[in-house]
Amino acid sequence: MLNVFNYSFMVNALIVGVLIAVCCALLGVVLVLKRFSMIGDGLSHVGFGALSVAAVLNFSAPLYFSLPVVMAAAFFLLRITQNSKINADAAIAVISSSALALGVFLASVNGTNINLQQYMFGSILSISETDIAVSIALSVVVISLYVLFYNKIFTITFDETFSGATGIRTRLYNTAISLLTAVTIVIGMRMLGTLLISAMIIFPALTSMRLCKRFFTVVVTSVCVSVCCVTAGLLTSFTCEGIPVSSTIVLCNLLLFAVFSLLSVGKKLINKKKSN
């Protein structure tokens, strides 16, 4: 297992994977509790569409071309759900399906110079030192946001109307969370691909909520679950050759979700017997 550190691509994948796992977990808790968790799926599809455009236009760095596009989509989704009668799920479904259709259409155009499949399912071989630098900067910003504005994030998550009434700039914080989610999605697409990155937003939060009831414990547990699943997925994929990293990470999340669900059921049964 220690041979992992002899390969630079695995070291890069572990660093980026852990950092992105932390960001996904922290942002995912807020998004899931605000019932806006499917934004990850929508933004990943937008990313695929942007990548396809970059491929047709022969951009040398297609992933970073998609970054401003996905951030703009996140900002647009936030505004359209706040200022119109369109339901958030409906808006995400329209934009994600349209972007995916555009991506598939453009991917069929002759002359594309990149393999779009690696962006659909992820590839740890494509992770570069630039991705590490961006991941470090992103994780610092996300963690700092939680540490400095924890109480405000807590209030906005559970009662946005009350937060606005007390003078908290809810739109500013919602915009920051949406844009940070967009950046996390784009960087995470390197490893998990556009089709599976949304699982990193949803699974850790849902898993931790099976046992934890307090916001702080949910956040901490979610981070631990996310980091453990990414690490286990990478090591399993490295040990068992031929197993895709992205699917292994998601299956690890599914396994932990099942374990936490069983523990939650057992806890309820024990409490029920004690009460009787």
SULTA-V783922 format. One record per helix or strand. SS is the DSSP state (alpha for helix, beta for strand). FROM is the first residue (numbers start at 1). TO is the last residue. Records with the same first field share a line. If there is no record, write none. Layout:
SS = FROM-TO / FROM-TO
This chain:
alpha = 2-6 / 8-33 / 39-56 / 62-83 / 88-107 / 117-121 / 124-126 / 129-148 / 150-158 / 160-165 / 170-209 / 215-239 / 245-275
